[in-house]
């Protein structure tokens, strides 16, 4: 069963405007983490922002913020003041609180991604 | 610049060749990962090493052979690959903590592999 759903294959935004990238997830764990990564065409995966299931405040990192609605199981990424360099693929990912031999590295489950294009 | 370094950045090899991909990190992370990524698709987990021991093998064909010589290095040995193995191969690392959901995985730039 798909655990992370990104329903927008592609999004377009005008430079300097804000854009929201959607992400919904499914888990029965109480403890989990949600991550957003950016992947430019060059290939590297860049960690952007993290939201923990027990965090009461929405996460923010510079121009990135996370609109976390736990009851709806959604963790949308908001990018404010879009820049041309924001054009990339964006992945939402979830890490559940798994144990393996007393330690946890928790597998990351990725969504299908959203390609964001910023127009000048 | 990423803190996880992968070499080479590009690799073209024939189906009978043997080659290796290398990954190095100096962040003190004790979990390291190999992913395979096809164009416009999410990364697919291949292997996880925790404290230099193989913890997860996601049913990867034996023509891919991982190795973790020490806590900073991760290799992926390739032999007799098929054209469908052409992809971007990403290495990542993270801390290993009890119930460590909070720690992000840090990725390298990847190796673009083409099989002729």
Interface residues (C-beta under 8 A of the other chain):
Chain A: X31 X32 X33 X35 X37 X42 X43 X44 X45 X46 X47 X50 X52 X53 X89 X91 X95 X96 X97 X99 X100 X102 X103 X104 X105 X106 X107 X108 X110 X111 X112 X113 X115
Chain B: X2 X31 X40 X41 X42 X43 X45 X48 X50 X51 X55 X56 X88 X90 X92 X94 X96 X97 X98 X99 X100 X101 X102 X104 X105 X106 X107 X108 X109 X110 X112
